[in-house]
């Protein structure tokens, strides 16, 4: 299976909103990675907040999205503005240090 990447951009999103969502949708209160996710980075932009994630497969991401992420957004009072602008891609090249 090919690795699968995505970005989620939340216009107007903040670090606090991101932390609120992550605490609900990531294991260990936001400290761990969901099953199938191999990389996660996030940070503020000039007009919002962006999340970058790498998954072991598209199927792993879709399972997380449908069973955890979308229901999780509904549980958070002060979460990121949804839906995000999503960009997805099959990983062509992946290098690590």
PDB file as gemmi writes it, atoms N, CA and C in Angstrom:
CRYST1    1.000    1.000    1.000  90.00  90.00  90.00 P 1                      
ATOM      1  N   UNK A   1       0.821  -1.184   0.000  1.00  0.00           N  
ATOM      2  CA  UNK A   1       0.000   0.000   0.000  1.00  0.00           C  
ATOM      3  C   UNK A   1       0.863   1.245   0.000  1.00  0.00           C  
ATOM      4  N   UNK A   2       0.435   2.224  -0.734  1.00  0.00           N  
ATOM      5  CA  UNK A   2       1.152   3.487  -0.784  1.00  0.00           C  
ATOM      6  C   UNK A   2       0.764   4.357   0.402  1.00  0.00           C  
ATOM      7  N   UNK A   3       1.731   5.095   0.891  1.00  0.00           N  
ATOM      8  CA  UNK A   3       1.422   6.068   1.938  1.00  0.00           C  
ATOM      9  C   UNK A   3       0.511   7.147   1.366  1.00  0.00           C  
ATOM     10  N   UNK A   4      -0.224   7.789   2.251  1.00  0.00           N  
ATOM     11  CA  UNK A   4      -1.230   8.766   1.865  1.00  0.00           C  
ATOM     12  C   UNK A   4      -1.021  10.014   2.701  1.00  0.00           C  
ATOM     13  N   UNK A   5      -0.978  11.171   2.062  1.00  0.00           N  
ATOM     14  CA  UNK A   5      -0.769  12.415   2.779  1.00  0.00           C  
ATOM     15  C   UNK A   5      -1.939  13.356   2.641  1.00  0.00           C  
ATOM     16  N   UNK A   6      -2.032  14.265   3.598  1.00  0.00           N  
ATOM     17  CA  UNK A   6      -3.089  15.270   3.512  1.00  0.00           C  
ATOM     18  C   UNK A   6      -2.701  16.508   4.294  1.00  0.00           C  
ATOM     19  N   UNK A   7      -3.311  17.605   3.891  1.00  0.00           N  
ATOM     20  CA  UNK A   7      -3.282  18.825   4.683  1.00  0.00           C  
ATOM     21  C   UNK A   7      -4.722  19.232   4.940  1.00  0.00           C  
ATOM     22  N   UNK A   8      -4.938  19.762   6.113  1.00  0.00           N  
ATOM     23  CA  UNK A   8      -6.222  20.374   6.465  1.00  0.00           C  
ATOM     24  C   UNK A   8      -5.926  21.814   6.866  1.00  0.00           C  
ATOM     25  N   UNK A   9      -6.537  22.753   6.165  1.00  0.00           N  
ATOM     26  CA  UNK A   9      -6.383  24.167   6.500  1.00  0.00           C  
ATOM     27  C   UNK A   9      -7.697  24.677   7.079  1.00  0.00           C  
ATOM     28  N   UNK A  10      -7.599  25.269   8.258  1.00  0.00           N  
ATOM     29  CA  UNK A  10      -8.759  25.814   8.961  1.00  0.00           C  
ATOM     30  C   UNK A  10      -8.641  27.329   8.989  1.00  0.00           C  
ATOM     31  N   UNK A  11      -9.336  27.997   8.078  1.00  0.00           N  
ATOM     32  CA  UNK A  11      -9.288  29.471   8.019  1.00  0.00           C  
ATOM     33  C   UNK A  11      -9.824  30.038   9.331  1.00  0.00           C  
ATOM     34  N   UNK A  12      -9.029  30.894   9.949  1.00  0.00           N  
ATOM     35  CA  UNK A  12      -9.416  31.509  11.210  1.00  0.00           C  
ATOM     36  C   UNK A  12      -9.176  30.624  12.423  1.00  0.00           C  
ATOM     37  N   UNK A  13      -8.664  29.413  12.204  1.00  0.00           N  
ATOM     38  CA  UNK A  13      -8.414  28.503  13.318  1.00  0.00           C  
ATOM     39  C   UNK A  13      -7.260  28.958  14.192  1.00  0.00           C  
ATOM     40  N   UNK A  14      -7.280  28.526  15.445  1.00  0.00           N  
ATOM     41  CA  UNK A  14      -6.245  28.922  16.401  1.00  0.00           C  
ATOM     42  C   UNK A  14      -5.595  27.698  17.038  1.00  0.00           C  
ATOM     43  N   UNK A  15      -4.460  27.925  17.686  1.00  0.00           N  
ATOM     44  CA  UNK A  15      -3.750  26.872  18.397  1.00  0.00           C  
ATOM     45  C   UNK A  15      -4.628  26.273  19.485  1.00  0.00           C  
ATOM     46  N   UNK A  16      -5.319  27.111  20.233  1.00  0.00           N  
ATOM     47  CA  UNK A  16      -6.179  26.609  21.314  1.00  0.00           C  
ATOM     48  C   UNK A  16      -7.295  25.722  20.764  1.00  0.00           C  
ATOM     49  N   UNK A  17      -7.911  26.135  19.668  1.00  0.00           N  
ATOM     50  CA  UNK A  17      -8.952  25.310  19.056  1.00  0.00           C  
ATOM     51  C   UNK A  17      -8.380  23.975  18.595  1.00  0.00           C  
ATOM     52  N   UNK A  18      -7.201  24.001  17.987  1.00  0.00           N  
ATOM     53  CA  UNK A  18      -6.534  22.776  17.551  1.00  0.00           C  
ATOM     54  C   UNK A  18      -6.279  21.864  18.750  1.00  0.00           C  
ATOM     55  N   UNK A  19      -5.732  22.422  19.825  1.00  0.00           N  
ATOM     56  CA  UNK A  19      -5.445  21.617  21.016  1.00  0.00           C  
ATOM     57  C   UNK A  19      -6.717  20.997  21.584  1.00  0.00           C  
ATOM     58  N   UNK A  20      -7.828  21.716  21.540  1.00  0.00           N  
ATOM     59  CA  UNK A  20      -9.106  21.187  22.019  1.00  0.00           C  
ATOM     60  C   UNK A  20      -9.545  19.973  21.202  1.00  0.00           C  
ATOM     61  N   UNK A  21      -9.414  20.066  19.891  1.00  0.00           N  
ATOM     62  CA  UNK A  21      -9.814  18.958  19.015  1.00  0.00           C  
ATOM     63  C   UNK A  21      -8.860  17.779  19.174  1.00  0.00           C  
ATOM     64  N   UNK A  22      -7.568  18.058  19.156  1.00  0.00           N  
ATOM     65  CA  UNK A  22      -6.569  16.988  19.250  1.00  0.00           C  
ATOM     66  C   UNK A  22      -6.738  16.172  20.526  1.00  0.00           C  
ATOM     67  N   UNK A  23      -7.076  16.821  21.621  1.00  0.00           N  
ATOM     68  CA  UNK A  23      -7.264  16.116  22.891  1.00  0.00           C  
ATOM     69  C   UNK A  23      -8.397  15.095  22.809  1.00  0.00           C  
ATOM     70  N   UNK A  24      -9.351  15.315  21.905  1.00  0.00           N  
ATOM     71  CA  UNK A  24     -10.498  14.411  21.768  1.00  0.00           C  
ATOM     72  C   UNK A  24     -10.248  13.334  20.718  1.00  0.00           C  
ATOM     73  N   UNK A  25      -9.582  13.675  19.617  1.00  0.00           N  
ATOM     74  CA  UNK A  25      -9.491  12.733  18.497  1.00  0.00           C  
ATOM     75  C   UNK A  25      -8.193  11.935  18.438  1.00  0.00           C  
ATOM     76  N   UNK A  26      -7.169  12.344  19.168  1.00  0.00           N  
ATOM     77  CA  UNK A  26      -5.914  11.582  19.199  1.00  0.00           C  
ATOM     78  C   UNK A  26      -5.842  10.780  20.494  1.00  0.00           C  
ATOM     79  N   UNK A  27      -5.218   9.598  20.455  1.00  0.00           N  
ATOM     80  CA  UNK A  27      -5.092   8.770  21.661  1.00  0.00           C  
ATOM     81  C   UNK A  27      -4.314   9.488  22.765  1.00  0.00           C  
ATOM     82  N   UNK A  28      -4.509   9.022  23.979  1.00  0.00           N  
ATOM     83  CA  UNK A  28      -3.786   9.542  25.151  1.00  0.00           C  
ATOM     84  C   UNK A  28      -3.977  11.042  25.329  1.00  0.00           C  
ATOM     85  N   UNK A  29      -5.199  11.507  25.142  1.00  0.00           N  
ATOM     86  CA  UNK A  29      -5.491  12.925  25.336  1.00  0.00           C  
ATOM     87  C   UNK A  29      -4.759  13.840  24.378  1.00  0.00           C  
ATOM     88  N   UNK A  30      -4.437  13.328  23.197  1.00  0.00           N  
ATOM     89  CA  UNK A  30      -3.785  14.139  22.188  1.00  0.00           C  
ATOM     90  C   UNK A  30      -2.286  13.920  22.083  1.00  0.00           C  
ATOM     91  N   UNK A  31      -1.739  13.041  22.909  1.00  0.00           N  
ATOM     92  CA  UNK A  31      -0.289  12.824  22.906  1.00  0.00           C  
ATOM     93  C   UNK A  31       0.159  11.757  21.919  1.00  0.00           C  
ATOM     94  N   UNK A  32      -0.739  10.854  21.522  1.00  0.00           N  
ATOM     95  CA  UNK A  32      -0.385   9.767  20.614  1.00  0.00           C  
ATOM     96  C   UNK A  32      -0.914   9.996  19.216  1.00  0.00           C  
ATOM     97  N   UNK A  33      -0.534   9.093  18.323  1.00  0.00           N  
ATOM     98  CA  UNK A  33      -1.039   9.128  16.951  1.00  0.00           C  
ATOM     99  C   UNK A  33      -2.113   8.062  16.770  1.00  0.00           C  
ATOM    100  N   UNK A  34      -3.145   8.359  16.002  1.00  0.00           N  
ATOM    101  CA  UNK A  34      -4.154   7.352  15.708  1.00  0.00           C  
ATOM    102  C   UNK A  34      -3.551   6.180  14.933  1.00  0.00           C  
ATOM    103  N   UNK A  35      -4.183   5.037  15.014  1.00  0.00           N  
ATOM    104  CA  UNK A  35      -3.729   3.858  14.269  1.00  0.00           C  
ATOM    105  C   UNK A  35      -3.632   4.191  12.790  1.00  0.00           C  
ATOM    106  N   UNK A  36      -2.481   3.900  12.192  1.00  0.00           N  
ATOM    107  CA  UNK A  36      -2.269   4.145  10.772  1.00  0.00           C  
ATOM    108  C   UNK A  36      -1.617   5.472  10.447  1.00  0.00           C  
ATOM    109  N   UNK A  37      -1.628   6.421  11.380  1.00  0.00           N  
ATOM    110  CA  UNK A  37      -0.984   7.708  11.111  1.00  0.00           C  
ATOM    111  C   UNK A  37       0.491   7.597  11.487  1.00  0.00           C  
ATOM    112  N   UNK A  38       1.382   7.965  10.556  1.00  0.00           N  
ATOM    113  CA  UNK A  38       2.814   7.829  10.794  1.00  0.00           C  
ATOM    114  C   UNK A  38       3.505   9.161  11.041  1.00  0.00           C  
ATOM    115  N   UNK A  39       2.834  10.267  10.740  1.00  0.00           N  
ATOM    116  CA  UNK A  39       3.425  11.595  10.909  1.00  0.00           C  
ATOM    117  C   UNK A  39       2.315  12.600  11.110  1.00  0.00           C  
ATOM    118  N   UNK A  40       2.578  13.571  11.978  1.00  0.00           N  
ATOM    119  CA  UNK A  40       1.593  14.619  12.237  1.00  0.00           C  
ATOM    120  C   UNK A  40       2.352  15.891  12.595  1.00  0.00           C  
ATOM    121  N   UNK A  41       2.020  16.975  11.938  1.00  0.00           N  
ATOM    122  CA  UNK A  41       2.567  18.289  12.266  1.00  0.00           C  
ATOM    123  C   UNK A  41       1.453  19.314  12.102  1.00  0.00           C  
ATOM    124  N   UNK A  42       1.509  20.355  12.911  1.00  0.00           N  
ATOM    125  CA  UNK A  42       0.467  21.375  12.829  1.00  0.00           C  
ATOM    126  C   UNK A  42       1.021  22.700  13.319  1.00  0.00           C  
ATOM    127  N   UNK A  43       0.451  23.783  12.802  1.00  0.00           N  
ATOM    128  CA  UNK A  43       0.888  25.090  13.257  1.00  0.00           C  
ATOM    129  C   UNK A  43       0.067  26.208  12.659  1.00  0.00           C  
ATOM    130  N   UNK A  44       0.242  27.399  13.254  1.00  0.00           N  
ATOM    131  CA  UNK A  44      -0.504  28.560  12.774  1.00  0.00           C  
ATOM    132  C   UNK A  44       0.034  29.080  11.454  1.00  0.00           C  
ATOM    133  N   UNK A  45      -0.864  29.650  10.663  1.00  0.00           N  
ATOM    134  CA  UNK A  45      -0.500  30.391   9.455  1.00  0.00           C  
ATOM    135  C   UNK A  45      -0.958  31.826   9.661  1.00  0.00           C  
ATOM    136  N   UNK A  46      -0.715  32.673   8.696  1.00  0.00           N  
ATOM    137  CA  UNK A  46      -1.117  34.079   8.895  1.00  0.00           C  
ATOM    138  C   UNK A  46      -2.628  34.251   8.982  1.00  0.00           C  
ATOM    139  N   UNK A  47      -3.397  33.292   8.443  1.00  0.00           N  
ATOM    140  CA  UNK A  47      -4.851  33.461   8.465  1.00  0.00           C  
ATOM    141  C   UNK A  47      -5.600  32.215   8.942  1.00  0.00           C  
ATOM    142  N   UNK A  48      -4.915  31.367   9.707  1.00  0.00           N  
ATOM    143  CA  UNK A  48      -5.603  30.178  10.211  1.00  0.00           C  
ATOM    144  C   UNK A  48      -4.645  29.182  10.823  1.00  0.00           C  
ATOM    145  N   UNK A  49      -4.973  27.919  10.659  1.00  0.00           N  
ATOM    146  CA  UNK A  49      -4.187  26.834  11.249  1.00  0.00           C  
ATOM    147  C   UNK A  49      -4.140  25.680  10.263  1.00  0.00           C  
ATOM    148  N   UNK A  50      -2.978  25.040  10.125  1.00  0.00           N  
ATOM    149  CA  UNK A  50      -2.835  23.946   9.169  1.00  0.00           C  
ATOM    150  C   UNK A  50      -2.340  22.683   9.873  1.00  0.00           C  
ATOM    151  N   UNK A  51      -2.858  21.553   9.414  1.00  0.00           N  
ATOM    152  CA  UNK A  51      -2.449  20.246   9.901  1.00  0.00           C  
ATOM    153  C   UNK A  51      -1.923  19.458   8.710  1.00  0.00           C  
ATOM    154  N   UNK A  52      -0.773  18.805   8.898  1.00  0.00           N  
ATOM    155  CA  UNK A  52      -0.171  17.946   7.879  1.00  0.00           C  
ATOM    156  C   UNK A  52      -0.073  16.546   8.482  1.00  0.00           C  
ATOM    157  N   UNK A  53      -0.591  15.550   7.780  1.00  0.00           N  
ATOM    158  CA  UNK A  53      -0.554  14.179   8.296  1.00  0.00           C  
ATOM    159  C   UNK A  53      -0.179  13.208   7.194  1.00  0.00           C  
ATOM    160  N   UNK A  54       0.567  12.188   7.585  1.00  0.00           N  
ATOM    161  CA  UNK A  54       0.912  11.087   6.685  1.00  0.00           C  
ATOM    162  C   UNK A  54       0.316   9.821   7.283  1.00  0.00           C  
ATOM    163  N   UNK A  55      -0.329   9.052   6.433  1.00  0.00           N  
ATOM    164  CA  UNK A  55      -0.998   7.819   6.839  1.00  0.00           C  
ATOM    165  C   UNK A  55      -0.395   6.640   6.090  1.00  0.00           C  
ATOM    166  N   UNK A  56      -0.502   5.457   6.670  1.00  0.00           N  
ATOM    167  CA  UNK A  56       0.019   4.275   5.981  1.00  0.00           C  
ATOM    168  C   UNK A  56      -0.828   3.902   4.770  1.00  0.00           C  
ATOM    169  N   UNK A  57      -2.073   4.384   4.713  1.00  0.00           N  
ATOM    170  CA  UNK A  57      -2.941   4.133   3.563  1.00  0.00           C  
ATOM    171  C   UNK A  57      -4.126   5.090   3.585  1.00  0.00           C  
ATOM    172  N   UNK A  58      -4.747   5.239   2.444  1.00  0.00           N  
ATOM    173  CA  UNK A  58      -5.964   6.048   2.352  1.00  0.00           C  
ATOM    174  C   UNK A  58      -7.067   5.430   3.205  1.00  0.00           C  
ATOM    175  N   UNK A  59      -7.144   4.098   3.217  1.00  0.00           N  
ATOM    176  CA  UNK A  59      -8.175   3.406   4.002  1.00  0.00           C  
ATOM    177  C   UNK A  59      -8.036   3.710   5.493  1.00  0.00           C  
ATOM    178  N   UNK A  60      -6.807   3.763   6.001  1.00  0.00           N  
ATOM    179  CA  UNK A  60      -6.591   4.086   7.418  1.00  0.00           C  
ATOM    180  C   UNK A  60      -7.102   5.484   7.733  1.00  0.00           C  
ATOM    181  N   UNK A  61      -6.783   6.440   6.849  1.00  0.00           N  
ATOM    182  CA  UNK A  61      -7.271   7.799   7.063  1.00  0.00           C  
ATOM    183  C   UNK A  61      -8.791   7.855   7.034  1.00  0.00           C  
ATOM    184  N   UNK A  62      -9.405   7.227   6.049  1.00  0.00           N  
ATOM    185  CA  UNK A  62     -10.859   7.281   5.926  1.00  0.00           C  
ATOM    186  C   UNK A  62     -11.549   6.656   7.147  1.00  0.00           C  
ATOM    187  N   UNK A  63     -10.992   5.592   7.680  1.00  0.00           N  
ATOM    188  CA  UNK A  63     -11.547   4.968   8.896  1.00  0.00           C  
ATOM    189  C   UNK A  63     -11.463   5.953  10.063  1.00  0.00           C  
ATOM    190  N   UNK A  64     -10.301   6.584  10.237  1.00  0.00           N  
ATOM    191  CA  UNK A  64     -10.135   7.583  11.297  1.00  0.00           C  
ATOM    192  C   UNK A  64     -11.094   8.755  11.094  1.00  0.00           C  
ATOM    193  N   UNK A  65     -11.166   9.244   9.865  1.00  0.00           N  
ATOM    194  CA  UNK A  65     -12.046  10.386   9.558  1.00  0.00           C  
ATOM    195  C   UNK A  65     -13.493  10.073   9.919  1.00  0.00           C  
ATOM    196  N   UNK A  66     -13.967   8.917   9.462  1.00  0.00           N  
ATOM    197  CA  UNK A  66     -15.379   8.587   9.623  1.00  0.00           C  
ATOM    198  C   UNK A  66     -15.748   8.160  11.038  1.00  0.00           C  
ATOM    199  N   UNK A  67     -14.838   7.445  11.715  1.00  0.00           N  
ATOM    200  CA  UNK A  67     -15.167   6.889  13.029  1.00  0.00           C  
ATOM    201  C   UNK A  67     -14.716   7.749  14.206  1.00  0.00           C  
ATOM    202  N   UNK A  68     -13.718   8.637  13.973  1.00  0.00           N  
ATOM    203  CA  UNK A  68     -13.163   9.396  15.096  1.00  0.00           C  
ATOM    204  C   UNK A  68     -13.164  10.898  14.862  1.00  0.00           C  
ATOM    205  N   UNK A  69     -12.597  11.340  13.733  1.00  0.00           N  
ATOM    206  CA  UNK A  69     -12.412  12.770  13.516  1.00  0.00           C  
ATOM    207  C   UNK A  69     -13.735  13.528  13.394  1.00  0.00           C  
ATOM    208  N   UNK A  70     -14.581  13.107  12.472  1.00  0.00           N  
ATOM    209  CA  UNK A  70     -15.845  13.835  12.287  1.00  0.00           C  
ATOM    210  C   UNK A  70     -16.725  13.790  13.529  1.00  0.00           C  
ATOM    211  N   UNK A  71     -16.902  12.610  14.160  1.00  0.00           N  
ATOM    212  CA  UNK A  71     -17.665  12.609  15.418  1.00  0.00           C  
ATOM    213  C   UNK A  71     -16.982  13.444  16.509  1.00  0.00           C  
ATOM    214  N   UNK A  72     -15.641  13.467  16.514  1.00  0.00           N  
ATOM    215  CA  UNK A  72     -14.911  14.242  17.510  1.00  0.00           C  
ATOM    216  C   UNK A  72     -15.152  15.731  17.391  1.00  0.00           C  
ATOM    217  N   UNK A  73     -15.221  16.240  16.161  1.00  0.00           N  
ATOM    218  CA  UNK A  73     -15.503  17.657  15.958  1.00  0.00           C  
ATOM    219  C   UNK A  73     -16.821  18.048  16.626  1.00  0.00           C  
ATOM    220  N   UNK A  74     -17.791  17.173  16.578  1.00  0.00           N  
ATOM    221  CA  UNK A  74     -19.105  17.469  17.156  1.00  0.00           C  
ATOM    222  C   UNK A  74     -19.070  17.505  18.678  1.00  0.00           C  
ATOM    223  N   UNK A  75     -18.074  16.874  19.298  1.00  0.00           N  
ATOM    224  CA  UNK A  75     -17.970  16.806  20.760  1.00  0.00           C  
ATOM    225  C   UNK A  75     -17.233  17.995  21.368  1.00  0.00           C  
ATOM    226  N   UNK A  76     -16.549  18.788  20.543  1.00  0.00           N  
ATOM    227  CA  UNK A  76     -15.711  19.871  21.046  1.00  0.00           C  
ATOM    228  C   UNK A  76     -16.455  21.192  20.927  1.00  0.00           C  
ATOM    229  N   UNK A  77     -16.602  21.881  22.070  1.00  0.00           N  
ATOM    230  CA  UNK A  77     -17.314  23.157  22.062  1.00  0.00           C  
ATOM    231  C   UNK A  77     -16.521  24.258  21.354  1.00  0.00           C  
ATOM    232  N   UNK A  78     -15.250  24.385  21.668  1.00  0.00           N  
ATOM    233  CA  UNK A  78     -14.437  25.439  21.064  1.00  0.00           C  
ATOM    234  C   UNK A  78     -13.369  24.790  20.201  1.00  0.00           C  
ATOM    235  N   UNK A  79     -13.807  24.169  19.089  1.00  0.00           N  
ATOM    236  CA  UNK A  79     -12.894  23.482  18.186  1.00  0.00           C  
ATOM    237  C   UNK A  79     -12.620  24.284  16.939  1.00  0.00           C  
ATOM    238  N   UNK A  80     -11.830  23.716  16.081  1.00  0.00           N  
ATOM    239  CA  UNK A  80     -11.490  24.361  14.813  1.00  0.00           C  
ATOM    240  C   UNK A  80     -12.727  24.533  13.934  1.00  0.00           C  
ATOM    241  N   UNK A  81     -12.764  25.621  13.163  1.00  0.00           N  
ATOM    242  CA  UNK A  81     -13.897  25.830  12.256  1.00  0.00           C  
ATOM    243  C   UNK A  81     -13.889  24.772  11.146  1.00  0.00           C  
ATOM    244  N   UNK A  82     -14.965  24.066  11.043  1.00  0.00           N  
ATOM    245  CA  UNK A  82     -15.057  22.978  10.055  1.00  0.00           C  
ATOM    246  C   UNK A  82     -16.093  23.358   9.003  1.00  0.00           C  
ATOM    247  N   UNK A  83     -16.003  22.801   7.838  1.00  0.00           N  
ATOM    248  CA  UNK A  83     -15.004  21.836   7.399  1.00  0.00           C  
ATOM    249  C   UNK A  83     -13.726  22.541   6.965  1.00  0.00           C  
ATOM    250  N   UNK A  84     -12.591  21.841   7.031  1.00  0.00           N  
ATOM    251  CA  UNK A  84     -11.342  22.436   6.564  1.00  0.00           C  
ATOM    252  C   UNK A  84     -11.233  22.349   5.046  1.00  0.00           C  
ATOM    253  N   UNK A  85     -10.312  23.120   4.511  1.00  0.00           N  
ATOM    254  CA  UNK A  85      -9.911  22.935   3.116  1.00  0.00           C  
ATOM    255  C   UNK A  85      -8.943  21.756   3.131  1.00  0.00           C  
ATOM    256  N   UNK A  86      -9.295  20.700   2.426  1.00  0.00           N  
ATOM    257  CA  UNK A  86      -8.498  19.475   2.447  1.00  0.00           C  
ATOM    258  C   UNK A  86      -7.769  19.290   1.123  1.00  0.00           C  
ATOM    259  N   UNK A  87      -6.489  18.973   1.213  1.00  0.00           N  
ATOM    260  CA  UNK A  87      -5.694  18.582   0.059  1.00  0.00           C  
ATOM    261  C   UNK A  87      -5.106  17.217   0.368  1.00  0.00           C  
ATOM    262  N   UNK A  88      -5.316  16.248  -0.522  1.00  0.00           N  
ATOM    263  CA  UNK A  88      -4.805  14.897  -0.312  1.00  0.00           C  
ATOM    264  C   UNK A  88      -3.873  14.513  -1.449  1.00  0.00           C  
ATOM    265  N   UNK A  89      -2.979  13.556  -1.175  1.00  0.00           N  
ATOM    266  CA  UNK A  89      -2.033  13.132  -2.204  1.00  0.00           C  
ATOM    267  C   UNK A  89      -1.452  11.768  -1.858  1.00  0.00           C  
ATOM    268  N   UNK A  90      -1.182  10.995  -2.901  1.00  0.00           N  
ATOM    269  CA  UNK A  90      -0.435   9.750  -2.742  1.00  0.00           C  
ATOM    270  C   UNK A  90       1.035  10.138  -2.603  1.00  0.00           C  
ATOM    271  N   UNK A  91       1.735   9.511  -1.675  1.00  0.00           N  
ATOM    272  CA  UNK A  91       3.133   9.844  -1.448  1.00  0.00           C  
ATOM    273  C   UNK A  91       3.984   9.273  -2.594  1.00  0.00           C  
ATOM    274  N   UNK A  92       4.679  10.153  -3.281  1.00  0.00           N  
ATOM    275  CA  UNK A  92       5.587   9.758  -4.349  1.00  0.00           C  
ATOM    276  C   UNK A  92       6.980   9.490  -3.788  1.00  0.00           C  
ATOM    277  N   UNK A  93       7.417  10.340  -2.862  1.00  0.00           N  
ATOM    278  CA  UNK A  93       8.739  10.210  -2.273  1.00  0.00           C  
ATOM    279  C   UNK A  93       8.654  10.633  -0.817  1.00  0.00           C  
ATOM    280  N   UNK A  94       9.243   9.837   0.055  1.00  0.00           N  
ATOM    281  CA  UNK A  94       9.238  10.148   1.484  1.00  0.00           C  
ATOM    282  C   UNK A  94      10.645   9.914   2.010  1.00  0.00           C  
ATOM    283  N   UNK A  95      11.222  10.947   2.617  1.00  0.00           N  
ATOM    284  CA  UNK A  95      12.568  10.840   3.164  1.00  0.00           C  
ATOM    285  C   UNK A  95      12.533  11.275   4.626  1.00  0.00           C  
ATOM    286  N   UNK A  96      13.334  10.624   5.427  1.00  0.00           N  
ATOM    287  CA  UNK A  96      13.453  11.013   6.826  1.00  0.00           C  
ATOM    288  C   UNK A  96      14.925  11.157   7.164  1.00  0.00           C  
ATOM    289  N   UNK A  97      15.195  11.868   8.229  1.00  0.00           N  
ATOM    290  CA  UNK A  97      16.581  12.091   8.653  1.00  0.00           C  
ATOM    291  C   UNK A  97      17.166  10.831   9.257  1.00  0.00           C  
TER     292      UNK A  97                                                      
END                                                                             
